[in-house]
Amino acid sequence: MDRSQKAESVAYLNELFNEAGAVVITRNLGLTVAQTTALRTKIREAGATYKVAKNRLAKLAVQDTPYAGIGDLFTGPTAVATSSDPVAAAKVIVDFAKTTDKIEILGGGMGSLVLDADGIKALATMPSLDELRAKLIGLIQAPATKIAQVVTAPAAKLARVFAAYAEKDAA
């Protein structure tokens, strides 16, 4: 890798760190090509990125970003998973780590907050941003739905009574 490629790599990683909602650092302990491909596919489907980077370049890229505190995690064969949704990358990595012992979660970060491996696992158990939005909308709509049901209930009962009298008279 020549100097210009290194500069491009640092710039790319710096951009990833600046735009990420969460970062997960993993240590790869001999993943096969098939396993790596499966992991990258799952990461892509979740809207996240997964990048194997040279530790020295990653340490340079993480400086002057909210994730400056995770620079110490870059030792050995590491990879970086990032996502704008704080939960997406963590969920995929934790789920994948359950299927194989060839990937180890070192830690990561969420903004300026540095997380250890247990913190990443806890983050993965949280609902995603879309799930939280759906729950919030449901909570907002529930009172309006209940009010509509209460208001229309007497009218519906009256309509049933009138229909019963109409059927009685017709018979």
Chimera marker file (.cmm) of the C-alpha trace (Angstrom):
<marker_set name="trace">
<marker id="1" x="0.000" y="0.000" z="0.000" r="1" g="1" b="0" radius="0.5"/>
<marker id="2" x="1.614" y="3.274" z="-1.058" r="1" g="1" b="0" radius="0.5"/>
<marker id="3" x="1.227" y="6.630" z="0.671" r="1" g="1" b="0" radius="0.5"/>
<marker id="4" x="-1.719" y="7.851" z="-1.443" r="1" g="1" b="0" radius="0.5"/>
<marker id="5" x="-3.668" y="4.622" z="-0.851" r="1" g="1" b="0" radius="0.5"/>
<marker id="6" x="-3.033" y="4.950" z="2.875" r="1" g="1" b="0" radius="0.5"/>
<marker id="7" x="-4.263" y="8.554" z="2.812" r="1" g="1" b="0" radius="0.5"/>
<marker id="8" x="-7.421" y="7.475" z="0.954" r="1" g="1" b="0" radius="0.5"/>
<marker id="9" x="-8.000" y="4.666" z="3.442" r="1" g="1" b="0" radius="0.5"/>
<marker id="10" x="-7.608" y="7.007" z="6.418" r="1" g="1" b="0" radius="0.5"/>
<marker id="11" x="-9.977" y="9.539" z="4.817" r="1" g="1" b="0" radius="0.5"/>
<marker id="12" x="-12.571" y="6.815" z="4.114" r="1" g="1" b="0" radius="0.5"/>
<marker id="13" x="-12.376" y="5.461" z="7.664" r="1" g="1" b="0" radius="0.5"/>
<marker id="14" x="-12.522" y="8.978" z="9.123" r="1" g="1" b="0" radius="0.5"/>
<marker id="15" x="-15.708" y="9.619" z="7.135" r="1" g="1" b="0" radius="0.5"/>
<marker id="16" x="-17.184" y="6.333" z="8.426" r="1" g="1" b="0" radius="0.5"/>
<marker id="17" x="-16.394" y="7.263" z="12.021" r="1" g="1" b="0" radius="0.5"/>
<marker id="18" x="-17.850" y="10.758" z="11.634" r="1" g="1" b="0" radius="0.5"/>
<marker id="19" x="-21.138" y="9.494" z="10.154" r="1" g="1" b="0" radius="0.5"/>
<marker id="20" x="-21.622" y="6.401" z="12.342" r="1" g="1" b="0" radius="0.5"/>
<marker id="21" x="-24.259" y="6.112" z="15.036" r="1" g="1" b="0" radius="0.5"/>
<marker id="22" x="-22.341" y="3.194" z="16.525" r="1" g="1" b="0" radius="0.5"/>
<marker id="23" x="-19.032" y="1.402" z="15.903" r="1" g="1" b="0" radius="0.5"/>
<marker id="24" x="-18.258" y="-2.223" z="16.739" r="1" g="1" b="0" radius="0.5"/>
<marker id="25" x="-14.655" y="-3.495" z="16.755" r="1" g="1" b="0" radius="0.5"/>
<marker id="26" x="-14.135" y="-7.221" z="16.223" r="1" g="1" b="0" radius="0.5"/>
<marker id="27" x="-11.136" y="-9.516" z="16.152" r="1" g="1" b="0" radius="0.5"/>
<marker id="28" x="-11.142" y="-12.056" z="13.344" r="1" g="1" b="0" radius="0.5"/>
<marker id="29" x="-9.655" y="-15.355" z="14.381" r="1" g="1" b="0" radius="0.5"/>
<marker id="30" x="-9.532" y="-17.257" z="11.089" r="1" g="1" b="0" radius="0.5"/>
<marker id="31" x="-12.900" y="-16.674" z="9.457" r="1" g="1" b="0" radius="0.5"/>
<marker id="32" x="-13.289" y="-18.602" z="6.217" r="1" g="1" b="0" radius="0.5"/>
<marker id="33" x="-14.141" y="-16.823" z="2.996" r="1" g="1" b="0" radius="0.5"/>
<marker id="34" x="-17.684" y="-18.223" z="3.144" r="1" g="1" b="0" radius="0.5"/>
<marker id="35" x="-18.155" y="-16.990" z="6.716" r="1" g="1" b="0" radius="0.5"/>
<marker id="36" x="-16.797" y="-13.554" z="5.865" r="1" g="1" b="0" radius="0.5"/>
<marker id="37" x="-19.070" y="-13.330" z="2.831" r="1" g="1" b="0" radius="0.5"/>
<marker id="38" x="-22.096" y="-14.359" z="4.905" r="1" g="1" b="0" radius="0.5"/>
<marker id="39" x="-21.223" y="-11.768" z="7.548" r="1" g="1" b="0" radius="0.5"/>
<marker id="40" x="-20.761" y="-8.993" z="4.993" r="1" g="1" b="0" radius="0.5"/>
<marker id="41" x="-24.091" y="-9.895" z="3.364" r="1" g="1" b="0" radius="0.5"/>
<marker id="42" x="-25.932" y="-9.720" z="6.692" r="1" g="1" b="0" radius="0.5"/>
<marker id="43" x="-24.215" y="-6.441" z="7.537" r="1" g="1" b="0" radius="0.5"/>
<marker id="44" x="-25.161" y="-4.937" z="4.163" r="1" g="1" b="0" radius="0.5"/>
<marker id="45" x="-28.793" y="-6.067" z="4.570" r="1" g="1" b="0" radius="0.5"/>
<marker id="46" x="-28.916" y="-4.295" z="7.939" r="1" g="1" b="0" radius="0.5"/>
<marker id="47" x="-27.692" y="-1.051" z="6.342" r="1" g="1" b="0" radius="0.5"/>
<marker id="48" x="-24.284" y="-1.187" z="7.991" r="1" g="1" b="0" radius="0.5"/>
<marker id="49" x="-20.693" y="-1.483" z="6.770" r="1" g="1" b="0" radius="0.5"/>
<marker id="50" x="-17.921" y="-3.907" z="7.693" r="1" g="1" b="0" radius="0.5"/>
<marker id="51" x="-14.321" y="-3.039" z="6.925" r="1" g="1" b="0" radius="0.5"/>
<marker id="52" x="-11.058" y="-4.785" z="7.722" r="1" g="1" b="0" radius="0.5"/>
<marker id="53" x="-8.506" y="-2.037" z="8.230" r="1" g="1" b="0" radius="0.5"/>
<marker id="54" x="-4.886" y="-1.721" z="9.210" r="1" g="1" b="0" radius="0.5"/>
<marker id="55" x="-4.738" y="-0.847" z="12.885" r="1" g="1" b="0" radius="0.5"/>
<marker id="56" x="-2.315" y="2.001" z="12.408" r="1" g="1" b="0" radius="0.5"/>
<marker id="57" x="-4.534" y="3.613" z="9.771" r="1" g="1" b="0" radius="0.5"/>
<marker id="58" x="-7.667" y="3.063" z="11.867" r="1" g="1" b="0" radius="0.5"/>
<marker id="59" x="-6.001" y="4.744" z="14.858" r="1" g="1" b="0" radius="0.5"/>
<marker id="60" x="-5.160" y="7.731" z="12.676" r="1" g="1" b="0" radius="0.5"/>
<marker id="61" x="-8.685" y="7.861" z="11.238" r="1" g="1" b="0" radius="0.5"/>
<marker id="62" x="-10.421" y="7.715" z="14.615" r="1" g="1" b="0" radius="0.5"/>
<marker id="63" x="-8.595" y="10.808" z="15.896" r="1" g="1" b="0" radius="0.5"/>
<marker id="64" x="-10.666" y="14.006" z="15.863" r="1" g="1" b="0" radius="0.5"/>
<marker id="65" x="-13.929" y="12.023" z="15.723" r="1" g="1" b="0" radius="0.5"/>
<marker id="66" x="-16.442" y="11.293" z="18.480" r="1" g="1" b="0" radius="0.5"/>
<marker id="67" x="-14.933" y="7.773" z="18.636" r="1" g="1" b="0" radius="0.5"/>
<marker id="68" x="-11.417" y="8.829" z="19.603" r="1" g="1" b="0" radius="0.5"/>
<marker id="69" x="-11.684" y="6.766" z="22.803" r="1" g="1" b="0" radius="0.5"/>
<marker id="70" x="-11.830" y="3.432" z="20.949" r="1" g="1" b="0" radius="0.5"/>
<marker id="71" x="-8.368" y="3.793" z="19.411" r="1" g="1" b="0" radius="0.5"/>
<marker id="72" x="-6.883" y="1.412" z="21.996" r="1" g="1" b="0" radius="0.5"/>
<marker id="73" x="-9.058" y="-1.458" z="20.697" r="1" g="1" b="0" radius="0.5"/>
<marker id="74" x="-7.143" y="-1.619" z="17.412" r="1" g="1" b="0" radius="0.5"/>
<marker id="75" x="-4.682" y="-4.412" z="18.186" r="1" g="1" b="0" radius="0.5"/>
<marker id="76" x="-4.285" y="-7.664" z="16.297" r="1" g="1" b="0" radius="0.5"/>
<marker id="77" x="-6.448" y="-8.661" z="13.306" r="1" g="1" b="0" radius="0.5"/>
<marker id="78" x="-9.390" y="-6.275" z="13.718" r="1" g="1" b="0" radius="0.5"/>
<marker id="79" x="-12.365" y="-5.175" z="11.666" r="1" g="1" b="0" radius="0.5"/>
<marker id="80" x="-14.772" y="-2.267" z="12.051" r="1" g="1" b="0" radius="0.5"/>
<marker id="81" x="-18.552" y="-2.474" z="11.709" r="1" g="1" b="0" radius="0.5"/>
<marker id="82" x="-20.428" y="0.830" z="11.560" r="1" g="1" b="0" radius="0.5"/>
<marker id="83" x="-24.026" y="1.859" z="11.100" r="1" g="1" b="0" radius="0.5"/>
<marker id="84" x="-26.041" y="5.045" z="11.290" r="1" g="1" b="0" radius="0.5"/>
<marker id="85" x="-28.667" y="3.153" z="13.321" r="1" g="1" b="0" radius="0.5"/>
<marker id="86" x="-26.944" y="2.647" z="16.693" r="1" g="1" b="0" radius="0.5"/>
<marker id="87" x="-28.283" y="-0.904" z="17.011" r="1" g="1" b="0" radius="0.5"/>
<marker id="88" x="-28.002" y="-2.416" z="13.506" r="1" g="1" b="0" radius="0.5"/>
<marker id="89" x="-24.285" y="-3.252" z="13.367" r="1" g="1" b="0" radius="0.5"/>
<marker id="90" x="-24.222" y="-4.508" z="16.961" r="1" g="1" b="0" radius="0.5"/>
<marker id="91" x="-27.188" y="-6.851" z="16.358" r="1" g="1" b="0" radius="0.5"/>
<marker id="92" x="-25.659" y="-8.437" z="13.278" r="1" g="1" b="0" radius="0.5"/>
<marker id="93" x="-22.214" y="-8.883" z="14.832" r="1" g="1" b="0" radius="0.5"/>
<marker id="94" x="-23.565" y="-10.326" z="18.095" r="1" g="1" b="0" radius="0.5"/>
<marker id="95" x="-25.886" y="-12.724" z="16.229" r="1" g="1" b="0" radius="0.5"/>
<marker id="96" x="-23.038" y="-13.827" z="13.975" r="1" g="1" b="0" radius="0.5"/>
<marker id="97" x="-20.672" y="-14.278" z="16.930" r="1" g="1" b="0" radius="0.5"/>
<marker id="98" x="-23.178" y="-16.726" z="18.444" r="1" g="1" b="0" radius="0.5"/>
<marker id="99" x="-22.772" y="-19.010" z="15.398" r="1" g="1" b="0" radius="0.5"/>
<marker id="100" x="-18.973" y="-19.139" z="15.355" r="1" g="1" b="0" radius="0.5"/>
<marker id="101" x="-16.079" y="-18.775" z="17.769" r="1" g="1" b="0" radius="0.5"/>
<marker id="102" x="-13.852" y="-17.285" z="15.062" r="1" g="1" b="0" radius="0.5"/>
<marker id="103" x="-14.973" y="-13.732" z="15.682" r="1" g="1" b="0" radius="0.5"/>
<marker id="104" x="-14.484" y="-11.923" z="18.974" r="1" g="1" b="0" radius="0.5"/>
<marker id="105" x="-16.208" y="-8.684" z="19.932" r="1" g="1" b="0" radius="0.5"/>
<marker id="106" x="-13.619" y="-6.338" z="21.431" r="1" g="1" b="0" radius="0.5"/>
<marker id="107" x="-15.868" y="-3.373" z="22.067" r="1" g="1" b="0" radius="0.5"/>
<marker id="108" x="-16.880" y="-0.224" z="20.302" r="1" g="1" b="0" radius="0.5"/>
<marker id="109" x="-18.575" y="3.046" z="20.833" r="1" g="1" b="0" radius="0.5"/>
<marker id="110" x="-21.730" y="5.042" z="20.514" r="1" g="1" b="0" radius="0.5"/>
<marker id="111" x="-20.793" y="8.675" z="20.062" r="1" g="1" b="0" radius="0.5"/>
<marker id="112" x="-18.216" y="9.580" z="22.670" r="1" g="1" b="0" radius="0.5"/>
<marker id="113" x="-19.314" y="6.666" z="24.884" r="1" g="1" b="0" radius="0.5"/>
<marker id="114" x="-16.824" y="3.768" z="24.797" r="1" g="1" b="0" radius="0.5"/>
<marker id="115" x="-18.429" y="0.329" z="25.148" r="1" g="1" b="0" radius="0.5"/>
<marker id="116" x="-16.799" y="-2.957" z="26.098" r="1" g="1" b="0" radius="0.5"/>
<marker id="117" x="-17.921" y="-6.317" z="24.669" r="1" g="1" b="0" radius="0.5"/>
<marker id="118" x="-20.753" y="-6.588" z="27.211" r="1" g="1" b="0" radius="0.5"/>
<marker id="119" x="-21.895" y="-3.079" z="26.307" r="1" g="1" b="0" radius="0.5"/>
<marker id="120" x="-22.072" y="-4.050" z="22.631" r="1" g="1" b="0" radius="0.5"/>
<marker id="121" x="-24.083" y="-7.170" z="23.535" r="1" g="1" b="0" radius="0.5"/>
<marker id="122" x="-26.464" y="-5.025" z="25.601" r="1" g="1" b="0" radius="0.5"/>
<marker id="123" x="-26.778" y="-2.584" z="22.706" r="1" g="1" b="0" radius="0.5"/>
<marker id="124" x="-27.685" y="-5.479" z="20.403" r="1" g="1" b="0" radius="0.5"/>
<marker id="125" x="-30.647" y="-6.417" z="22.611" r="1" g="1" b="0" radius="0.5"/>
<marker id="126" x="-32.237" y="-2.989" z="22.223" r="1" g="1" b="0" radius="0.5"/>
<marker id="127" x="-34.959" y="-2.453" z="19.619" r="1" g="1" b="0" radius="0.5"/>
<marker id="128" x="-33.845" y="-0.826" z="16.392" r="1" g="1" b="0" radius="0.5"/>
<marker id="129" x="-34.669" y="2.764" z="15.506" r="1" g="1" b="0" radius="0.5"/>
<marker id="130" x="-37.504" y="1.656" z="13.203" r="1" g="1" b="0" radius="0.5"/>
<marker id="131" x="-38.995" y="-0.563" z="15.925" r="1" g="1" b="0" radius="0.5"/>
<marker id="132" x="-38.880" y="2.324" z="18.410" r="1" g="1" b="0" radius="0.5"/>
<marker id="133" x="-40.569" y="4.637" z="15.903" r="1" g="1" b="0" radius="0.5"/>
<marker id="134" x="-43.322" y="2.061" z="15.310" r="1" g="1" b="0" radius="0.5"/>
<marker id="135" x="-43.914" y="1.693" z="19.056" r="1" g="1" b="0" radius="0.5"/>
<marker id="136" x="-44.036" y="5.462" z="19.498" r="1" g="1" b="0" radius="0.5"/>
<marker id="137" x="-46.543" y="5.882" z="16.675" r="1" g="1" b="0" radius="0.5"/>
<marker id="138" x="-48.623" y="3.077" z="18.158" r="1" g="1" b="0" radius="0.5"/>
<marker id="139" x="-48.629" y="4.796" z="21.538" r="1" g="1" b="0" radius="0.5"/>
<marker id="140" x="-49.637" y="8.092" z="19.963" r="1" g="1" b="0" radius="0.5"/>
<marker id="141" x="-52.435" y="6.514" z="17.898" r="1" g="1" b="0" radius="0.5"/>
<marker id="142" x="-53.840" y="4.347" z="20.696" r="1" g="1" b="0" radius="0.5"/>
<marker id="143" x="-55.671" y="7.131" z="22.594" r="1" g="1" b="0" radius="0.5"/>
<marker id="144" x="-57.246" y="8.455" z="19.391" r="1" g="1" b="0" radius="0.5"/>
<marker id="145" x="-58.417" y="4.957" z="18.463" r="1" g="1" b="0" radius="0.5"/>
<marker id="146" x="-59.910" y="4.428" z="21.914" r="1" g="1" b="0" radius="0.5"/>
<marker id="147" x="-61.710" y="7.783" z="21.754" r="1" g="1" b="0" radius="0.5"/>
<marker id="148" x="-63.157" y="6.899" z="18.347" r="1" g="1" b="0" radius="0.5"/>
<marker id="149" x="-64.330" y="3.535" z="19.694" r="1" g="1" b="0" radius="0.5"/>
<marker id="150" x="-65.988" y="5.131" z="22.740" r="1" g="1" b="0" radius="0.5"/>
<marker id="151" x="-67.689" y="7.828" z="20.671" r="1" g="1" b="0" radius="0.5"/>
<marker id="152" x="-69.011" y="5.402" z="18.041" r="1" g="1" b="0" radius="0.5"/>
<marker id="153" x="-70.070" y="2.690" z="20.514" r="1" g="1" b="0" radius="0.5"/>
<marker id="154" x="-73.401" y="4.299" z="21.566" r="1" g="1" b="0" radius="0.5"/>
<marker id="155" x="-74.335" y="4.970" z="17.944" r="1" g="1" b="0" radius="0.5"/>
<marker id="156" x="-73.550" y="1.387" z="17.014" r="1" g="1" b="0" radius="0.5"/>
<marker id="157" x="-75.695" y="0.114" z="19.903" r="1" g="1" b="0" radius="0.5"/>
<marker id="158" x="-78.587" y="2.337" z="18.816" r="1" g="1" b="0" radius="0.5"/>
<marker id="159" x="-78.253" y="1.113" z="15.240" r="1" g="1" b="0" radius="0.5"/>
<marker id="160" x="-78.419" y="-2.504" z="16.430" r="1" g="1" b="0" radius="0.5"/>
<marker id="161" x="-81.528" y="-1.756" z="18.549" r="1" g="1" b="0" radius="0.5"/>
<marker id="162" x="-83.260" y="-0.052" z="15.606" r="1" g="1" b="0" radius="0.5"/>
<marker id="163" x="-82.302" y="-2.944" z="13.328" r="1" g="1" b="0" radius="0.5"/>
<marker id="164" x="-83.762" y="-5.415" z="15.836" r="1" g="1" b="0" radius="0.5"/>
<marker id="165" x="-87.048" y="-3.452" z="16.025" r="1" g="1" b="0" radius="0.5"/>
<marker id="166" x="-87.161" y="-3.246" z="12.206" r="1" g="1" b="0" radius="0.5"/>
<marker id="167" x="-86.684" y="-7.004" z="11.909" r="1" g="1" b="0" radius="0.5"/>
<marker id="168" x="-89.346" y="-7.581" z="14.616" r="1" g="1" b="0" radius="0.5"/>
<marker id="169" x="-91.837" y="-5.341" z="12.820" r="1" g="1" b="0" radius="0.5"/>
<marker id="170" x="-91.090" y="-6.945" z="9.439" r="1" g="1" b="0" radius="0.5"/>
<marker id="171" x="-91.716" y="-10.419" z="10.810" r="1" g="1" b="0" radius="0.5"/>
<link id1="1" id2="2" r="1" g="1" b="0" radius="0.2"/>
<link id1="2" id2="3" r="1" g="1" b="0" radius="0.2"/>
<link id1="3" id2="4" r="1" g="1" b="0" radius="0.2"/>
<link id1="4" id2="5" r="1" g="1" b="0" radius="0.2"/>
<link id1="5" id2="6" r="1" g="1" b="0" radius="0.2"/>
<link id1="6" id2="7" r="1" g="1" b="0" radius="0.2"/>
<link id1="7" id2="8" r="1" g="1" b="0" radius="0.2"/>
<link id1="8" id2="9" r="1" g="1" b="0" radius="0.2"/>
<link id1="9" id2="10" r="1" g="1" b="0" radius="0.2"/>
<link id1="10" id2="11" r="1" g="1" b="0" radius="0.2"/>
<link id1="11" id2="12" r="1" g="1" b="0" radius="0.2"/>
<link id1="12" id2="13" r="1" g="1" b="0" radius="0.2"/>
<link id1="13" id2="14" r="1" g="1" b="0" radius="0.2"/>
<link id1="14" id2="15" r="1" g="1" b="0" radius="0.2"/>
<link id1="15" id2="16" r="1" g="1" b="0" radius="0.2"/>
<link id1="16" id2="17" r="1" g="1" b="0" radius="0.2"/>
<link id1="17" id2="18" r="1" g="1" b="0" radius="0.2"/>
<link id1="18" id2="19" r="1" g="1" b="0" radius="0.2"/>
<link id1="19" id2="20" r="1" g="1" b="0" radius="0.2"/>
<link id1="20" id2="21" r="1" g="1" b="0" radius="0.2"/>
<link id1="21" id2="22" r="1" g="1" b="0" radius="0.2"/>
<link id1="22" id2="23" r="1" g="1" b="0" radius="0.2"/>
<link id1="23" id2="24" r="1" g="1" b="0" radius="0.2"/>
<link id1="24" id2="25" r="1" g="1" b="0" radius="0.2"/>
<link id1="25" id2="26" r="1" g="1" b="0" radius="0.2"/>
<link id1="26" id2="27" r="1" g="1" b="0" radius="0.2"/>
<link id1="27" id2="28" r="1" g="1" b="0" radius="0.2"/>
<link id1="28" id2="29" r="1" g="1" b="0" radius="0.2"/>
<link id1="29" id2="30" r="1" g="1" b="0" radius="0.2"/>
<link id1="30" id2="31" r="1" g="1" b="0" radius="0.2"/>
<link id1="31" id2="32" r="1" g="1" b="0" radius="0.2"/>
<link id1="32" id2="33" r="1" g="1" b="0" radius="0.2"/>
<link id1="33" id2="34" r="1" g="1" b="0" radius="0.2"/>
<link id1="34" id2="35" r="1" g="1" b="0" radius="0.2"/>
<link id1="35" id2="36" r="1" g="1" b="0" radius="0.2"/>
<link id1="36" id2="37" r="1" g="1" b="0" radius="0.2"/>
<link id1="37" id2="38" r="1" g="1" b="0" radius="0.2"/>
<link id1="38" id2="39" r="1" g="1" b="0" radius="0.2"/>
<link id1="39" id2="40" r="1" g="1" b="0" radius="0.2"/>
<link id1="40" id2="41" r="1" g="1" b="0" radius="0.2"/>
<link id1="41" id2="42" r="1" g="1" b="0" radius="0.2"/>
<link id1="42" id2="43" r="1" g="1" b="0" radius="0.2"/>
<link id1="43" id2="44" r="1" g="1" b="0" radius="0.2"/>
<link id1="44" id2="45" r="1" g="1" b="0" radius="0.2"/>
<link id1="45" id2="46" r="1" g="1" b="0" radius="0.2"/>
<link id1="46" id2="47" r="1" g="1" b="0" radius="0.2"/>
<link id1="47" id2="48" r="1" g="1" b="0" radius="0.2"/>
<link id1="48" id2="49" r="1" g="1" b="0" radius="0.2"/>
<link id1="49" id2="50" r="1" g="1" b="0" radius="0.2"/>
<link id1="50" id2="51" r="1" g="1" b="0" radius="0.2"/>
<link id1="51" id2="52" r="1" g="1" b="0" radius="0.2"/>
<link id1="52" id2="53" r="1" g="1" b="0" radius="0.2"/>
<link id1="53" id2="54" r="1" g="1" b="0" radius="0.2"/>
<link id1="54" id2="55" r="1" g="1" b="0" radius="0.2"/>
<link id1="55" id2="56" r="1" g="1" b="0" radius="0.2"/>
<link id1="56" id2="57" r="1" g="1" b="0" radius="0.2"/>
<link id1="57" id2="58" r="1" g="1" b="0" radius="0.2"/>
<link id1="58" id2="59" r="1" g="1" b="0" radius="0.2"/>
<link id1="59" id2="60" r="1" g="1" b="0" radius="0.2"/>
<link id1="60" id2="61" r="1" g="1" b="0" radius="0.2"/>
<link id1="61" id2="62" r="1" g="1" b="0" radius="0.2"/>
<link id1="62" id2="63" r="1" g="1" b="0" radius="0.2"/>
<link id1="63" id2="64" r="1" g="1" b="0" radius="0.2"/>
<link id1="64" id2="65" r="1" g="1" b="0" radius="0.2"/>
<link id1="65" id2="66" r="1" g="1" b="0" radius="0.2"/>
<link id1="66" id2="67" r="1" g="1" b="0" radius="0.2"/>
<link id1="67" id2="68" r="1" g="1" b="0" radius="0.2"/>
<link id1="68" id2="69" r="1" g="1" b="0" radius="0.2"/>
<link id1="69" id2="70" r="1" g="1" b="0" radius="0.2"/>
<link id1="70" id2="71" r="1" g="1" b="0" radius="0.2"/>
<link id1="71" id2="72" r="1" g="1" b="0" radius="0.2"/>
<link id1="72" id2="73" r="1" g="1" b="0" radius="0.2"/>
<link id1="73" id2="74" r="1" g="1" b="0" radius="0.2"/>
<link id1="74" id2="75" r="1" g="1" b="0" radius="0.2"/>
<link id1="75" id2="76" r="1" g="1" b="0" radius="0.2"/>
<link id1="76" id2="77" r="1" g="1" b="0" radius="0.2"/>
<link id1="77" id2="78" r="1" g="1" b="0" radius="0.2"/>
<link id1="78" id2="79" r="1" g="1" b="0" radius="0.2"/>
<link id1="79" id2="80" r="1" g="1" b="0" radius="0.2"/>
<link id1="80" id2="81" r="1" g="1" b="0" radius="0.2"/>
<link id1="81" id2="82" r="1" g="1" b="0" radius="0.2"/>
<link id1="82" id2="83" r="1" g="1" b="0" radius="0.2"/>
<link id1="83" id2="84" r="1" g="1" b="0" radius="0.2"/>
<link id1="84" id2="85" r="1" g="1" b="0" radius="0.2"/>
<link id1="85" id2="86" r="1" g="1" b="0" radius="0.2"/>
<link id1="86" id2="87" r="1" g="1" b="0" radius="0.2"/>
<link id1="87" id2="88" r="1" g="1" b="0" radius="0.2"/>
<link id1="88" id2="89" r="1" g="1" b="0" radius="0.2"/>
<link id1="89" id2="90" r="1" g="1" b="0" radius="0.2"/>
<link id1="90" id2="91" r="1" g="1" b="0" radius="0.2"/>
<link id1="91" id2="92" r="1" g="1" b="0" radius="0.2"/>
<link id1="92" id2="93" r="1" g="1" b="0" radius="0.2"/>
<link id1="93" id2="94" r="1" g="1" b="0" radius="0.2"/>
<link id1="94" id2="95" r="1" g="1" b="0" radius="0.2"/>
<link id1="95" id2="96" r="1" g="1" b="0" radius="0.2"/>
<link id1="96" id2="97" r="1" g="1" b="0" radius="0.2"/>
<link id1="97" id2="98" r="1" g="1" b="0" radius="0.2"/>
<link id1="98" id2="99" r="1" g="1" b="0" radius="0.2"/>
<link id1="99" id2="100" r="1" g="1" b="0" radius="0.2"/>
<link id1="100" id2="101" r="1" g="1" b="0" radius="0.2"/>
<link id1="101" id2="102" r="1" g="1" b="0" radius="0.2"/>
<link id1="102" id2="103" r="1" g="1" b="0" radius="0.2"/>
<link id1="103" id2="104" r="1" g="1" b="0" radius="0.2"/>
<link id1="104" id2="105" r="1" g="1" b="0" radius="0.2"/>
<link id1="105" id2="106" r="1" g="1" b="0" radius="0.2"/>
<link id1="106" id2="107" r="1" g="1" b="0" radius="0.2"/>
<link id1="107" id2="108" r="1" g="1" b="0" radius="0.2"/>
<link id1="108" id2="109" r="1" g="1" b="0" radius="0.2"/>
<link id1="109" id2="110" r="1" g="1" b="0" radius="0.2"/>
<link id1="110" id2="111" r="1" g="1" b="0" radius="0.2"/>
<link id1="111" id2="112" r="1" g="1" b="0" radius="0.2"/>
<link id1="112" id2="113" r="1" g="1" b="0" radius="0.2"/>
<link id1="113" id2="114" r="1" g="1" b="0" radius="0.2"/>
<link id1="114" id2="115" r="1" g="1" b="0" radius="0.2"/>
<link id1="115" id2="116" r="1" g="1" b="0" radius="0.2"/>
<link id1="116" id2="117" r="1" g="1" b="0" radius="0.2"/>
<link id1="117" id2="118" r="1" g="1" b="0" radius="0.2"/>
<link id1="118" id2="119" r="1" g="1" b="0" radius="0.2"/>
<link id1="119" id2="120" r="1" g="1" b="0" radius="0.2"/>
<link id1="120" id2="121" r="1" g="1" b="0" radius="0.2"/>
<link id1="121" id2="122" r="1" g="1" b="0" radius="0.2"/>
<link id1="122" id2="123" r="1" g="1" b="0" radius="0.2"/>
<link id1="123" id2="124" r="1" g="1" b="0" radius="0.2"/>
<link id1="124" id2="125" r="1" g="1" b="0" radius="0.2"/>
<link id1="125" id2="126" r="1" g="1" b="0" radius="0.2"/>
<link id1="126" id2="127" r="1" g="1" b="0" radius="0.2"/>
<link id1="127" id2="128" r="1" g="1" b="0" radius="0.2"/>
<link id1="128" id2="129" r="1" g="1" b="0" radius="0.2"/>
<link id1="129" id2="130" r="1" g="1" b="0" radius="0.2"/>
<link id1="130" id2="131" r="1" g="1" b="0" radius="0.2"/>
<link id1="131" id2="132" r="1" g="1" b="0" radius="0.2"/>
<link id1="132" id2="133" r="1" g="1" b="0" radius="0.2"/>
<link id1="133" id2="134" r="1" g="1" b="0" radius="0.2"/>
<link id1="134" id2="135" r="1" g="1" b="0" radius="0.2"/>
<link id1="135" id2="136" r="1" g="1" b="0" radius="0.2"/>
<link id1="136" id2="137" r="1" g="1" b="0" radius="0.2"/>
<link id1="137" id2="138" r="1" g="1" b="0" radius="0.2"/>
<link id1="138" id2="139" r="1" g="1" b="0" radius="0.2"/>
<link id1="139" id2="140" r="1" g="1" b="0" radius="0.2"/>
<link id1="140" id2="141" r="1" g="1" b="0" radius="0.2"/>
<link id1="141" id2="142" r="1" g="1" b="0" radius="0.2"/>
<link id1="142" id2="143" r="1" g="1" b="0" radius="0.2"/>
<link id1="143" id2="144" r="1" g="1" b="0" radius="0.2"/>
<link id1="144" id2="145" r="1" g="1" b="0" radius="0.2"/>
<link id1="145" id2="146" r="1" g="1" b="0" radius="0.2"/>
<link id1="146" id2="147" r="1" g="1" b="0" radius="0.2"/>
<link id1="147" id2="148" r="1" g="1" b="0" radius="0.2"/>
<link id1="148" id2="149" r="1" g="1" b="0" radius="0.2"/>
<link id1="149" id2="150" r="1" g="1" b="0" radius="0.2"/>
<link id1="150" id2="151" r="1" g="1" b="0" radius="0.2"/>
<link id1="151" id2="152" r="1" g="1" b="0" radius="0.2"/>
<link id1="152" id2="153" r="1" g="1" b="0" radius="0.2"/>
<link id1="153" id2="154" r="1" g="1" b="0" radius="0.2"/>
<link id1="154" id2="155" r="1" g="1" b="0" radius="0.2"/>
<link id1="155" id2="156" r="1" g="1" b="0" radius="0.2"/>
<link id1="156" id2="157" r="1" g="1" b="0" radius="0.2"/>
<link id1="157" id2="158" r="1" g="1" b="0" radius="0.2"/>
<link id1="158" id2="159" r="1" g="1" b="0" radius="0.2"/>
<link id1="159" id2="160" r="1" g="1" b="0" radius="0.2"/>
<link id1="160" id2="161" r="1" g="1" b="0" radius="0.2"/>
<link id1="161" id2="162" r="1" g="1" b="0" radius="0.2"/>
<link id1="162" id2="163" r="1" g="1" b="0" radius="0.2"/>
<link id1="163" id2="164" r="1" g="1" b="0" radius="0.2"/>
<link id1="164" id2="165" r="1" g="1" b="0" radius="0.2"/>
<link id1="165" id2="166" r="1" g="1" b="0" radius="0.2"/>
<link id1="166" id2="167" r="1" g="1" b="0" radius="0.2"/>
<link id1="167" id2="168" r="1" g="1" b="0" radius="0.2"/>
<link id1="168" id2="169" r="1" g="1" b="0" radius="0.2"/>
<link id1="169" id2="170" r="1" g="1" b="0" radius="0.2"/>
<link id1="170" id2="171" r="1" g="1" b="0" radius="0.2"/>
</marker_set>
